[in-house]
Amino acid sequence: MSIKTDDNADLVKESLLYKEFLAEREEILRHKWIESEKAGHDIGFEKALLDWIVKHRSSWRSQRQSEHKVGS
């Protein structure tokens, strides 16, 4: 049994893991913008990613998990 490529793409887009990836990416991009504004220049995605992971990821994930439990 084979599944069409379009069906696979739809499954991925609807998965919770993919949605969490997109939400995390959005937070990293927001952090990049804020820190770039503070620095007066574009700090780049990699620097923003590492900084966000160290400073914010753990609390962001905890908050997301709490929100999912309340919404269930």
CHARMM-style PDB file with segment names, atoms N, HN, CA, C and O in Angstrom:
ATOM      1  N   MET     1       0.843  -1.184   0.000  1.00  0.00      PROA
ATOM      2  CA  MET     1       0.000   0.000   0.000  1.00  0.00      PROA
ATOM      3  C   MET     1       0.883   1.241   0.000  1.00  0.00      PROA
ATOM      4  O   MET     1       1.773   1.368   0.842  1.00  0.00      PROA
ATOM      5  N   SER     2       0.652   2.140  -0.918  1.00  0.00      PROA
ATOM      6  HN  SER     2      -0.070   2.037  -1.602  1.00  0.00      PROA
ATOM      7  CA  SER     2       1.436   3.366  -0.960  1.00  0.00      PROA
ATOM      8  C   SER     2       0.520   4.566  -0.725  1.00  0.00      PROA
ATOM      9  O   SER     2      -0.657   4.565  -1.086  1.00  0.00      PROA
ATOM     10  N   ILE     3       1.096   5.559  -0.122  1.00  0.00      PROA
ATOM     11  HN  ILE     3       2.052   5.559   0.172  1.00  0.00      PROA
ATOM     12  CA  ILE     3       0.360   6.791   0.163  1.00  0.00      PROA
ATOM     13  C   ILE     3       0.937   7.882  -0.726  1.00  0.00      PROA
ATOM     14  O   ILE     3       2.153   7.970  -0.899  1.00  0.00      PROA
ATOM     15  N   LYS     4       0.082   8.697  -1.279  1.00  0.00      PROA
ATOM     16  HN  LYS     4      -0.906   8.626  -1.138  1.00  0.00      PROA
ATOM     17  CA  LYS     4       0.525   9.781  -2.143  1.00  0.00      PROA
ATOM     18  C   LYS     4       1.384  10.765  -1.362  1.00  0.00      PROA
ATOM     19  O   LYS     4       1.217  10.939  -0.155  1.00  0.00      PROA
ATOM     20  N   THR     5       2.303  11.402  -2.074  1.00  0.00      PROA
ATOM     21  HN  THR     5       2.438  11.260  -3.054  1.00  0.00      PROA
ATOM     22  CA  THR     5       3.179  12.403  -1.452  1.00  0.00      PROA
ATOM     23  C   THR     5       2.368  13.547  -0.865  1.00  0.00      PROA
ATOM     24  O   THR     5       2.698  14.046   0.211  1.00  0.00      PROA
ATOM     25  N   ASP     6       1.324  13.968  -1.546  1.00  0.00      PROA
ATOM     26  HN  ASP     6       1.056  13.563  -2.420  1.00  0.00      PROA
ATOM     27  CA  ASP     6       0.470  15.046  -1.039  1.00  0.00      PROA
ATOM     28  C   ASP     6      -0.173  14.658   0.289  1.00  0.00      PROA
ATOM     29  O   ASP     6      -0.297  15.486   1.191  1.00  0.00      PROA
ATOM     30  N   ASP     7      -0.578  13.399   0.404  1.00  0.00      PROA
ATOM     31  HN  ASP     7      -0.477  12.726  -0.329  1.00  0.00      PROA
ATOM     32  CA  ASP     7      -1.176  12.919   1.645  1.00  0.00      PROA
ATOM     33  C   ASP     7      -0.156  12.969   2.783  1.00  0.00      PROA
ATOM     34  O   ASP     7      -0.490  13.350   3.905  1.00  0.00      PROA
ATOM     35  N   ASN     8       1.083  12.584   2.491  1.00  0.00      PROA
ATOM     36  HN  ASN     8       1.354  12.274   1.580  1.00  0.00      PROA
ATOM     37  CA  ASN     8       2.147  12.645   3.500  1.00  0.00      PROA
ATOM     38  C   ASN     8       2.387  14.079   3.948  1.00  0.00      PROA
ATOM     39  O   ASN     8       2.541  14.342   5.141  1.00  0.00      PROA
ATOM     40  N   ALA     9       2.418  15.001   3.002  1.00  0.00      PROA
ATOM     41  HN  ALA     9       2.293  14.788   2.033  1.00  0.00      PROA
ATOM     42  CA  ALA     9       2.635  16.413   3.333  1.00  0.00      PROA
ATOM     43  C   ALA     9       1.509  16.933   4.213  1.00  0.00      PROA
ATOM     44  O   ALA     9       1.756  17.686   5.155  1.00  0.00      PROA
ATOM     45  N   ASP    10       0.280  16.540   3.917  1.00  0.00      PROA
ATOM     46  HN  ASP    10       0.079  15.928   3.152  1.00  0.00      PROA
ATOM     47  CA  ASP    10      -0.865  16.965   4.731  1.00  0.00      PROA
ATOM     48  C   ASP    10      -0.780  16.387   6.141  1.00  0.00      PROA
ATOM     49  O   ASP    10      -1.087  17.075   7.115  1.00  0.00      PROA
ATOM     50  N   LEU    11      -0.366  15.138   6.252  1.00  0.00      PROA
ATOM     51  HN  LEU    11      -0.116  14.579   5.461  1.00  0.00      PROA
ATOM     52  CA  LEU    11      -0.209  14.513   7.572  1.00  0.00      PROA
ATOM     53  C   LEU    11       0.818  15.255   8.410  1.00  0.00      PROA
ATOM     54  O   LEU    11       0.601  15.498   9.597  1.00  0.00      PROA
ATOM     55  N   VAL    12       1.922  15.609   7.801  1.00  0.00      PROA
ATOM     56  HN  VAL    12       2.098  15.411   6.837  1.00  0.00      PROA
ATOM     57  CA  VAL    12       2.974  16.330   8.511  1.00  0.00      PROA
ATOM     58  C   VAL    12       2.468  17.692   8.968  1.00  0.00      PROA
ATOM     59  O   VAL    12       2.665  18.077  10.120  1.00  0.00      PROA
ATOM     60  N   LYS    13       1.818  18.418   8.069  1.00  0.00      PROA
ATOM     61  HN  LYS    13       1.658  18.105   7.133  1.00  0.00      PROA
ATOM     62  CA  LYS    13       1.331  19.763   8.394  1.00  0.00      PROA
ATOM     63  C   LYS    13       0.301  19.751   9.513  1.00  0.00      PROA
ATOM     64  O   LYS    13       0.181  20.727  10.253  1.00  0.00      PROA
ATOM     65  N   GLU    14      -0.439  18.663   9.646  1.00  0.00      PROA
ATOM     66  HN  GLU    14      -0.341  17.870   9.045  1.00  0.00      PROA
ATOM     67  CA  GLU    14      -1.461  18.562  10.684  1.00  0.00      PROA
ATOM     68  C   GLU    14      -0.927  17.962  11.986  1.00  0.00      PROA
ATOM     69  O   GLU    14      -1.644  17.937  12.986  1.00  0.00      PROA
ATOM     70  N   SER    15       0.300  17.486  11.990  1.00  0.00      PROA
ATOM     71  HN  SER    15       0.882  17.507  11.177  1.00  0.00      PROA
ATOM     72  CA  SER    15       0.833  16.832  13.186  1.00  0.00      PROA
ATOM     73  C   SER    15       1.157  17.854  14.270  1.00  0.00      PROA
ATOM     74  O   SER    15       1.542  18.989  13.989  1.00  0.00      PROA
ATOM     75  N   LEU    16       0.992  17.424  15.503  1.00  0.00      PROA
ATOM     76  HN  LEU    16       0.680  16.502  15.732  1.00  0.00      PROA
ATOM     77  CA  LEU    16       1.301  18.283  16.646  1.00  0.00      PROA
ATOM     78  C   LEU    16       2.782  18.640  16.666  1.00  0.00      PROA
ATOM     79  O   LEU    16       3.143  19.771  16.991  1.00  0.00      PROA
ATOM     80  N   LEU    17       3.631  17.692  16.325  1.00  0.00      PROA
ATOM     81  HN  LEU    17       3.337  16.773  16.061  1.00  0.00      PROA
ATOM     82  CA  LEU    17       5.072  17.941  16.313  1.00  0.00      PROA
ATOM     83  C   LEU    17       5.427  19.060  15.347  1.00  0.00      PROA
ATOM     84  O   LEU    17       6.231  19.932  15.677  1.00  0.00      PROA
ATOM     85  N   TYR    18       4.840  19.043  14.162  1.00  0.00      PROA
ATOM     86  HN  TYR    18       4.188  18.334  13.894  1.00  0.00      PROA
ATOM     87  CA  TYR    18       5.100  20.091  13.173  1.00  0.00      PROA
ATOM     88  C   TYR    18       4.575  21.442  13.658  1.00  0.00      PROA
ATOM     89  O   TYR    18       5.235  22.465  13.479  1.00  0.00      PROA
ATOM     90  N   LYS    19       3.407  21.447  14.263  1.00  0.00      PROA
ATOM     91  HN  LYS    19       2.871  20.615  14.409  1.00  0.00      PROA
ATOM     92  CA  LYS    19       2.840  22.698  14.781  1.00  0.00      PROA
ATOM     93  C   LYS    19       3.710  23.274  15.898  1.00  0.00      PROA
ATOM     94  O   LYS    19       3.885  24.489  15.991  1.00  0.00      PROA
ATOM     95  N   GLU    20       4.247  22.406  16.734  1.00  0.00      PROA
ATOM     96  HN  GLU    20       4.104  21.419  16.658  1.00  0.00      PROA
ATOM     97  CA  GLU    20       5.146  22.867  17.806  1.00  0.00      PROA
ATOM     98  C   GLU    20       6.449  23.407  17.218  1.00  0.00      PROA
ATOM     99  O   GLU    20       6.985  24.404  17.702  1.00  0.00      PROA
ATOM    100  N   PHE    21       6.954  22.751  16.181  1.00  0.00      PROA
ATOM    101  HN  PHE    21       6.518  21.941  15.788  1.00  0.00      PROA
ATOM    102  CA  PHE    21       8.147  23.231  15.494  1.00  0.00      PROA
ATOM    103  C   PHE    21       7.915  24.640  14.950  1.00  0.00      PROA
ATOM    104  O   PHE    21       8.760  25.520  15.118  1.00  0.00      PROA
ATOM    105  N   LEU    22       6.777  24.851  14.303  1.00  0.00      PROA
ATOM    106  HN  LEU    22       6.091  24.136  14.167  1.00  0.00      PROA
ATOM    107  CA  LEU    22       6.473  26.170  13.749  1.00  0.00      PROA
ATOM    108  C   LEU    22       6.331  27.225  14.847  1.00  0.00      PROA
ATOM    109  O   LEU    22       6.792  28.354  14.682  1.00  0.00      PROA
ATOM    110  N   ALA    23       5.706  26.870  15.950  1.00  0.00      PROA
ATOM    111  HN  ALA    23       5.332  25.952  16.084  1.00  0.00      PROA
ATOM    112  CA  ALA    23       5.542  27.815  17.058  1.00  0.00      PROA
ATOM    113  C   ALA    23       6.899  28.173  17.654  1.00  0.00      PROA
ATOM    114  O   ALA    23       7.155  29.334  17.973  1.00  0.00      PROA
ATOM    115  N   GLU    24       7.767  27.175  17.802  1.00  0.00      PROA
ATOM    116  HN  GLU    24       7.558  26.232  17.542  1.00  0.00      PROA
ATOM    117  CA  GLU    24       9.103  27.436  18.347  1.00  0.00      PROA
ATOM    118  C   GLU    24       9.910  28.302  17.383  1.00  0.00      PROA
ATOM    119  O   GLU    24      10.601  29.228  17.807  1.00  0.00      PROA
ATOM    120  N   ARG    25       9.824  28.010  16.122  1.00  0.00      PROA
ATOM    121  HN  ARG    25       9.262  27.258  15.778  1.00  0.00      PROA
ATOM    122  CA  ARG    25      10.531  28.810  15.117  1.00  0.00      PROA
ATOM    123  C   ARG    25      10.068  30.261  15.151  1.00  0.00      PROA
ATOM    124  O   ARG    25      10.881  31.179  15.036  1.00  0.00      PROA
ATOM    125  N   GLU    26       8.775  30.467  15.308  1.00  0.00      PROA
ATOM    126  HN  GLU    26       8.115  29.722  15.401  1.00  0.00      PROA
ATOM    127  CA  GLU    26       8.232  31.824  15.389  1.00  0.00      PROA
ATOM    128  C   GLU    26       8.806  32.576  16.596  1.00  0.00      PROA
ATOM    129  O   GLU    26       9.133  33.759  16.501  1.00  0.00      PROA
ATOM    130  N   GLU    27       8.924  31.880  17.724  1.00  0.00      PROA
ATOM    131  HN  GLU    27       8.658  30.919  17.801  1.00  0.00      PROA
ATOM    132  CA  GLU    27       9.501  32.501  18.924  1.00  0.00      PROA
ATOM    133  C   GLU    27      10.967  32.857  18.708  1.00  0.00      PROA
ATOM    134  O   GLU    27      11.421  33.912  19.150  1.00  0.00      PROA
ATOM    135  N   ILE    28      11.701  31.992  18.037  1.00  0.00      PROA
ATOM    136  HN  ILE    28      11.331  31.135  17.678  1.00  0.00      PROA
ATOM    137  CA  ILE    28      13.114  32.267  17.756  1.00  0.00      PROA
ATOM    138  C   ILE    28      13.237  33.484  16.842  1.00  0.00      PROA
ATOM    139  O   ILE    28      14.094  34.340  17.062  1.00  0.00      PROA
ATOM    140  N   LEU    29      12.395  33.564  15.830  1.00  0.00      PROA
ATOM    141  HN  LEU    29      11.699  32.869  15.652  1.00  0.00      PROA
ATOM    142  CA  LEU    29      12.429  34.716  14.927  1.00  0.00      PROA
ATOM    143  C   LEU    29      12.049  35.998  15.650  1.00  0.00      PROA
ATOM    144  O   LEU    29      12.619  37.053  15.371  1.00  0.00      PROA
ATOM    145  N   ARG    30      11.101  35.927  16.571  1.00  0.00      PROA
ATOM    146  HN  ARG    30      10.639  35.070  16.798  1.00  0.00      PROA
ATOM    147  CA  ARG    30      10.733  37.088  17.377  1.00  0.00      PROA
ATOM    148  C   ARG    30      11.920  37.515  18.243  1.00  0.00      PROA
ATOM    149  O   ARG    30      12.229  38.702  18.348  1.00  0.00      PROA
ATOM    150  N   HSD    31      12.572  36.541  18.855  1.00  0.00      PROA
ATOM    151  HN  HSD    31      12.321  35.577  18.770  1.00  0.00      PROA
ATOM    152  CA  HSD    31      13.744  36.817  19.685  1.00  0.00      PROA
ATOM    153  C   HSD    31      14.864  37.446  18.837  1.00  0.00      PROA
ATOM    154  O   HSD    31      15.533  38.382  19.277  1.00  0.00      PROA
ATOM    155  N   LYS    32      15.058  36.925  17.627  1.00  0.00      PROA
ATOM    156  HN  LYS    32      14.515  36.165  17.269  1.00  0.00      PROA
ATOM    157  CA  LYS    32      16.063  37.463  16.714  1.00  0.00      PROA
ATOM    158  C   LYS    32      15.781  38.927  16.412  1.00  0.00      PROA
ATOM    159  O   LYS    32      16.694  39.752  16.404  1.00  0.00      PROA
ATOM    160  N   TRP    33      14.530  39.242  16.169  1.00  0.00      PROA
ATOM    161  HN  TRP    33      13.788  38.571  16.176  1.00  0.00      PROA
ATOM    162  CA  TRP    33      14.169  40.628  15.855  1.00  0.00      PROA
ATOM    163  C   TRP    33      14.438  41.542  17.054  1.00  0.00      PROA
ATOM    164  O   TRP    33      15.031  42.610  16.906  1.00  0.00      PROA
ATOM    165  N   ILE    34      14.001  41.117  18.228  1.00  0.00      PROA
ATOM    166  HN  ILE    34      13.519  40.249  18.348  1.00  0.00      PROA
ATOM    167  CA  ILE    34      14.182  41.930  19.441  1.00  0.00      PROA
ATOM    168  C   ILE    34      15.670  42.153  19.720  1.00  0.00      PROA
ATOM    169  O   ILE    34      16.095  43.284  19.956  1.00  0.00      PROA
ATOM    170  N   GLU    35      16.454  41.087  19.693  1.00  0.00      PROA
ATOM    171  HN  GLU    35      16.109  40.168  19.501  1.00  0.00      PROA
ATOM    172  CA  GLU    35      17.879  41.205  19.994  1.00  0.00      PROA
ATOM    173  C   GLU    35      18.623  41.971  18.900  1.00  0.00      PROA
ATOM    174  O   GLU    35      19.593  42.670  19.195  1.00  0.00      PROA
ATOM    175  N   SER    36      18.193  41.854  17.659  1.00  0.00      PROA
ATOM    176  HN  SER    36      17.406  41.286  17.420  1.00  0.00      PROA
ATOM    177  CA  SER    36      18.804  42.622  16.570  1.00  0.00      PROA
ATOM    178  C   SER    36      18.515  44.108  16.741  1.00  0.00      PROA
ATOM    179  O   SER    36      19.387  44.941  16.495  1.00  0.00      PROA
ATOM    180  N   GLU    37      17.299  44.446  17.161  1.00  0.00      PROA
ATOM    181  HN  GLU    37      16.591  43.769  17.361  1.00  0.00      PROA
ATOM    182  CA  GLU    37      16.958  45.846  17.427  1.00  0.00      PROA
ATOM    183  C   GLU    37      17.841  46.408  18.544  1.00  0.00      PROA
ATOM    184  O   GLU    37      18.345  47.526  18.440  1.00  0.00      PROA
ATOM    185  N   LYS    38      18.023  45.631  19.606  1.00  0.00      PROA
ATOM    186  HN  LYS    38      17.613  44.723  19.690  1.00  0.00      PROA
ATOM    187  CA  LYS    38      18.880  46.067  20.718  1.00  0.00      PROA
ATOM    188  C   LYS    38      20.315  46.283  20.258  1.00  0.00      PROA
ATOM    189  O   LYS    38      20.957  47.257  20.650  1.00  0.00      PROA
ATOM    190  N   ALA    39      20.819  45.375  19.425  1.00  0.00      PROA
ATOM    191  HN  ALA    39      20.297  44.584  19.106  1.00  0.00      PROA
ATOM    192  CA  ALA    39      22.205  45.432  18.960  1.00  0.00      PROA
ATOM    193  C   ALA    39      22.417  46.470  17.859  1.00  0.00      PROA
ATOM    194  O   ALA    39      23.546  46.894  17.616  1.00  0.00      PROA
ATOM    195  N   GLY    40      21.351  46.875  17.201  1.00  0.00      PROA
ATOM    196  HN  GLY    40      20.433  46.530  17.398  1.00  0.00      PROA
ATOM    197  CA  GLY    40      21.465  47.843  16.115  1.00  0.00      PROA
ATOM    198  C   GLY    40      21.865  47.221  14.792  1.00  0.00      PROA
ATOM    199  O   GLY    40      22.178  47.929  13.834  1.00  0.00      PROA
ATOM    200  N   HSD    41      21.854  45.887  14.738  1.00  0.00      PROA
ATOM    201  HN  HSD    41      21.599  45.312  15.515  1.00  0.00      PROA
ATOM    202  CA  HSD    41      22.153  45.174  13.491  1.00  0.00      PROA
ATOM    203  C   HSD    41      21.584  43.764  13.603  1.00  0.00      PROA
ATOM    204  O   HSD    41      21.250  43.290  14.689  1.00  0.00      PROA
ATOM    205  N   ASP    42      21.484  43.111  12.450  1.00  0.00      PROA
ATOM    206  HN  ASP    42      21.755  43.496  11.568  1.00  0.00      PROA
ATOM    207  CA  ASP    42      20.958  41.743  12.404  1.00  0.00      PROA
ATOM    208  C   ASP    42      21.953  40.805  13.070  1.00  0.00      PROA
ATOM    209  O   ASP    42      23.095  40.695  12.625  1.00  0.00      PROA
ATOM    210  N   ILE    43      21.531  40.131  14.131  1.00  0.00      PROA
ATOM    211  HN  ILE    43      20.603  40.220  14.493  1.00  0.00      PROA
ATOM    212  CA  ILE    43      22.435  39.227  14.848  1.00  0.00      PROA
ATOM    213  C   ILE    43      22.518  37.860  14.189  1.00  0.00      PROA
ATOM    214  O   ILE    43      23.394  37.067  14.534  1.00  0.00      PROA
ATOM    215  N   GLY    44      21.641  37.568  13.263  1.00  0.00      PROA
ATOM    216  HN  GLY    44      20.930  38.212  12.982  1.00  0.00      PROA
ATOM    217  CA  GLY    44      21.650  36.289  12.559  1.00  0.00      PROA
ATOM    218  C   GLY    44      20.832  35.233  13.282  1.00  0.00      PROA
ATOM    219  O   GLY    44      20.647  35.284  14.498  1.00  0.00      PROA
ATOM    220  N   PHE    45      20.348  34.274  12.499  1.00  0.00      PROA
ATOM    221  HN  PHE    45      20.499  34.233  11.512  1.00  0.00      PROA
ATOM    222  CA  PHE    45      19.469  33.250  13.047  1.00  0.00      PROA
ATOM    223  C   PHE    45      20.195  32.342  14.024  1.00  0.00      PROA
ATOM    224  O   PHE    45      19.649  32.018  15.078  1.00  0.00      PROA
ATOM    225  N   GLU    46      21.411  31.925  13.701  1.00  0.00      PROA
ATOM    226  HN  GLU    46      21.854  32.189  12.844  1.00  0.00      PROA
ATOM    227  CA  GLU    46      22.124  30.980  14.570  1.00  0.00      PROA
ATOM    228  C   GLU    46      22.389  31.559  15.959  1.00  0.00      PROA
ATOM    229  O   GLU    46      22.203  30.876  16.966  1.00  0.00      PROA
ATOM    230  N   LYS    47      22.820  32.809  16.009  1.00  0.00      PROA
ATOM    231  HN  LYS    47      22.970  33.364  15.191  1.00  0.00      PROA
ATOM    232  CA  LYS    47      23.070  33.452  17.308  1.00  0.00      PROA
ATOM    233  C   LYS    47      21.763  33.585  18.083  1.00  0.00      PROA
ATOM    234  O   LYS    47      21.724  33.329  19.287  1.00  0.00      PROA
ATOM    235  N   ALA    48      20.705  33.981  17.402  1.00  0.00      PROA
ATOM    236  HN  ALA    48      20.738  34.189  16.424  1.00  0.00      PROA
ATOM    237  CA  ALA    48      19.399  34.117  18.052  1.00  0.00      PROA
ATOM    238  C   ALA    48      18.904  32.766  18.554  1.00  0.00      PROA
ATOM    239  O   ALA    48      18.371  32.666  19.659  1.00  0.00      PROA
ATOM    240  N   LEU    49      19.080  31.737  17.747  1.00  0.00      PROA
ATOM    241  HN  LEU    49      19.512  31.818  16.849  1.00  0.00      PROA
ATOM    242  CA  LEU    49      18.665  30.386  18.126  1.00  0.00      PROA
ATOM    243  C   LEU    49      19.372  29.938  19.400  1.00  0.00      PROA
ATOM    244  O   LEU    49      18.723  29.512  20.356  1.00  0.00      PROA
ATOM    245  N   LEU    50      20.682  30.032  19.414  1.00  0.00      PROA
ATOM    246  HN  LEU    50      21.209  30.378  18.637  1.00  0.00      PROA
ATOM    247  CA  LEU    50      21.445  29.592  20.586  1.00  0.00      PROA
ATOM    248  C   LEU    50      21.091  30.406  21.825  1.00  0.00      PROA
ATOM    249  O   LEU    50      20.943  29.852  22.914  1.00  0.00      PROA
ATOM    250  N   ASP    51      20.955  31.715  21.662  1.00  0.00      PROA
ATOM    251  HN  ASP    51      21.075  32.166  20.777  1.00  0.00      PROA
ATOM    252  CA  ASP    51      20.604  32.585  22.779  1.00  0.00      PROA
ATOM    253  C   ASP    51      19.221  32.241  23.316  1.00  0.00      PROA
ATOM    254  O   ASP    51      19.024  32.178  24.530  1.00  0.00      PROA
ATOM    255  N   TRP    52      18.268  32.018  22.424  1.00  0.00      PROA
ATOM    256  HN  TRP    52      18.428  32.069  21.438  1.00  0.00      PROA
ATOM    257  CA  TRP    52      16.896  31.685  22.828  1.00  0.00      PROA
ATOM    258  C   TRP    52      16.850  30.343  23.540  1.00  0.00      PROA
ATOM    259  O   TRP    52      16.150  30.191  24.541  1.00  0.00      PROA
ATOM    260  N   ILE    53      17.600  29.361  23.024  1.00  0.00      PROA
ATOM    261  HN  ILE    53      18.169  29.485  22.210  1.00  0.00      PROA
ATOM    262  CA  ILE    53      17.629  28.044  23.658  1.00  0.00      PROA
ATOM    263  C   ILE    53      18.142  28.158  25.088  1.00  0.00      PROA
ATOM    264  O   ILE    53      17.552  27.595  26.009  1.00  0.00      PROA
ATOM    265  N   VAL    54      19.230  28.881  25.272  1.00  0.00      PROA
ATOM    266  HN  VAL    54      19.710  29.339  24.524  1.00  0.00      PROA
ATOM    267  CA  VAL    54      19.841  29.015  26.598  1.00  0.00      PROA
ATOM    268  C   VAL    54      18.940  29.795  27.555  1.00  0.00      PROA
ATOM    269  O   VAL    54      18.795  29.418  28.718  1.00  0.00      PROA
ATOM    270  N   LYS    55      18.339  30.873  27.071  1.00  0.00      PROA
ATOM    271  HN  LYS    55      18.457  31.179  26.126  1.00  0.00      PROA
ATOM    272  CA  LYS    55      17.610  31.798  27.954  1.00  0.00      PROA
ATOM    273  C   LYS    55      16.114  31.523  28.083  1.00  0.00      PROA
ATOM    274  O   LYS    55      15.526  31.829  29.120  1.00  0.00      PROA
ATOM    275  N   HSD    56      15.488  30.956  27.061  1.00  0.00      PROA
ATOM    276  HN  HSD    56      15.965  30.707  26.218  1.00  0.00      PROA
ATOM    277  CA  HSD    56      14.021  30.946  27.051  1.00  0.00      PROA
ATOM    278  C   HSD    56      13.347  29.608  26.749  1.00  0.00      PROA
ATOM    279  O   HSD    56      12.181  29.429  27.102  1.00  0.00      PROA
ATOM    280  N   ARG    57      14.026  28.682  26.120  1.00  0.00      PROA
ATOM    281  HN  ARG    57      14.973  28.828  25.833  1.00  0.00      PROA
ATOM    282  CA  ARG    57      13.367  27.479  25.619  1.00  0.00      PROA
ATOM    283  C   ARG    57      12.679  26.665  26.713  1.00  0.00      PROA
ATOM    284  O   ARG    57      11.532  26.249  26.550  1.00  0.00      PROA
ATOM    285  N   SER    58      13.360  26.443  27.798  1.00  0.00      PROA
ATOM    286  HN  SER    58      14.292  26.780  27.930  1.00  0.00      PROA
ATOM    287  CA  SER    58      12.805  25.609  28.862  1.00  0.00      PROA
ATOM    288  C   SER    58      11.497  26.184  29.409  1.00  0.00      PROA
ATOM    289  O   SER    58      10.505  25.467  29.536  1.00  0.00      PROA
ATOM    290  N   SER    59      11.499  27.467  29.730  1.00  0.00      PROA
ATOM    291  HN  SER    59      12.305  28.050  29.627  1.00  0.00      PROA
ATOM    292  CA  SER    59      10.283  28.074  30.272  1.00  0.00      PROA
ATOM    293  C   SER    59       9.192  28.164  29.204  1.00  0.00      PROA
ATOM    294  O   SER    59       8.010  28.016  29.516  1.00  0.00      PROA
ATOM    295  N   TRP    60       9.576  28.404  27.949  1.00  0.00      PROA
ATOM    296  HN  TRP    60      10.535  28.524  27.695  1.00  0.00      PROA
ATOM    297  CA  TRP    60       8.594  28.469  26.870  1.00  0.00      PROA
ATOM    298  C   TRP    60       7.898  27.124  26.699  1.00  0.00      PROA
ATOM    299  O   TRP    60       6.678  27.061  26.545  1.00  0.00      PROA
ATOM    300  N   ARG    61       8.686  26.047  26.729  1.00  0.00      PROA
ATOM    301  HN  ARG    61       9.677  26.098  26.854  1.00  0.00      PROA
ATOM    302  CA  ARG    61       8.101  24.711  26.587  1.00  0.00      PROA
ATOM    303  C   ARG    61       7.198  24.366  27.767  1.00  0.00      PROA
ATOM    304  O   ARG    61       6.126  23.791  27.583  1.00  0.00      PROA
ATOM    305  N   SER    62       7.624  24.713  28.966  1.00  0.00      PROA
ATOM    306  HN  SER    62       8.495  25.180  29.116  1.00  0.00      PROA
ATOM    307  CA  SER    62       6.796  24.457  30.150  1.00  0.00      PROA
ATOM    308  C   SER    62       5.467  25.184  30.042  1.00  0.00      PROA
ATOM    309  O   SER    62       4.415  24.629  30.357  1.00  0.00      PROA
ATOM    310  N   GLN    63       5.525  26.424  29.596  1.00  0.00      PROA
ATOM    311  HN  GLN    63       6.380  26.875  29.340  1.00  0.00      PROA
ATOM    312  CA  GLN    63       4.299  27.207  29.427  1.00  0.00      PROA
ATOM    313  C   GLN    63       3.400  26.590  28.364  1.00  0.00      PROA
ATOM    314  O   GLN    63       2.185  26.521  28.549  1.00  0.00      PROA
ATOM    315  N   ARG    64       3.977  26.141  27.259  1.00  0.00      PROA
ATOM    316  HN  ARG    64       4.964  26.196  27.108  1.00  0.00      PROA
ATOM    317  CA  ARG    64       3.195  25.501  26.196  1.00  0.00      PROA
ATOM    318  C   ARG    64       2.526  24.229  26.703  1.00  0.00      PROA
ATOM    319  O   ARG    64       1.359  23.975  26.403  1.00  0.00      PROA
ATOM    320  N   GLN    65       3.257  23.436  27.465  1.00  0.00      PROA
ATOM    321  HN  GLN    65       4.205  23.642  27.709  1.00  0.00      PROA
ATOM    322  CA  GLN    65       2.696  22.196  27.999  1.00  0.00      PROA
ATOM    323  C   GLN    65       1.546  22.495  28.940  1.00  0.00      PROA
ATOM    324  O   GLN    65       0.527  21.805  28.913  1.00  0.00      PROA
ATOM    325  N   SER    66       1.695  23.518  29.772  1.00  0.00      PROA
ATOM    326  HN  SER    66       2.522  24.079  29.794  1.00  0.00      PROA
ATOM    327  CA  SER    66       0.616  23.911  30.689  1.00  0.00      PROA
ATOM    328  C   SER    66      -0.624  24.356  29.906  1.00  0.00      PROA
ATOM    329  O   SER    66      -1.750  24.020  30.274  1.00  0.00      PROA
ATOM    330  N   GLU    67      -0.412  25.103  28.839  1.00  0.00      PROA
ATOM    331  HN  GLU    67       0.503  25.375  28.541  1.00  0.00      PROA
ATOM    332  CA  GLU    67      -1.525  25.575  28.026  1.00  0.00      PROA
ATOM    333  C   GLU    67      -2.237  24.411  27.348  1.00  0.00      PROA
ATOM    334  O   GLU    67      -3.464  24.415  27.242  1.00  0.00      PROA
ATOM    335  N   HSD    68      -1.483  23.415  26.889  1.00  0.00      PROA
ATOM    336  HN  HSD    68      -0.486  23.412  26.975  1.00  0.00      PROA
ATOM    337  CA  HSD    68      -2.089  22.242  26.240  1.00  0.00      PROA
ATOM    338  C   HSD    68      -2.900  21.432  27.228  1.00  0.00      PROA
ATOM    339  O   HSD    68      -3.953  20.904  26.871  1.00  0.00      PROA
ATOM    340  N   LYS    69      -2.432  21.320  28.475  1.00  0.00      PROA
ATOM    341  HN  LYS    69      -1.576  21.749  28.765  1.00  0.00      PROA
ATOM    342  CA  LYS    69      -3.161  20.559  29.484  1.00  0.00      PROA
ATOM    343  C   LYS    69      -4.470  21.256  29.831  1.00  0.00      PROA
ATOM    344  O   LYS    69      -5.504  20.606  29.987  1.00  0.00      PROA
ATOM    345  N   VAL    70      -4.424  22.576  29.951  1.00  0.00      PROA
ATOM    346  HN  VAL    70      -3.584  23.104  29.824  1.00  0.00      PROA
ATOM    347  CA  VAL    70      -5.628  23.352  30.266  1.00  0.00      PROA
ATOM    348  C   VAL    70      -6.618  23.263  29.107  1.00  0.00      PROA
ATOM    349  O   VAL    70      -7.824  23.157  29.330  1.00  0.00      PROA
ATOM    350  N   GLY    71      -6.118  23.304  27.878  1.00  0.00      PROA
ATOM    351  HN  GLY    71      -5.138  23.390  27.698  1.00  0.00      PROA
ATOM    352  CA  GLY    71      -6.977  23.269  26.694  1.00  0.00      PROA
ATOM    353  C   GLY    71      -7.559  21.902  26.386  1.00  0.00      PROA
ATOM    354  O   GLY    71      -8.480  21.790  25.578  1.00  0.00      PROA
ATOM    355  N   SER    72      -7.040  20.874  27.012  1.00  0.00      PROA
ATOM    356  HN  SER    72      -6.291  20.965  27.669  1.00  0.00      PROA
ATOM    357  CA  SER    72      -7.516  19.502  26.731  1.00  0.00      PROA
ATOM    358  C   SER    72      -8.846  19.211  27.343  1.00  0.00      PROA
ATOM    359  OT1 SER    72      -9.366  18.106  27.192  1.00  0.00      PROA
TER     360      SER     72
END
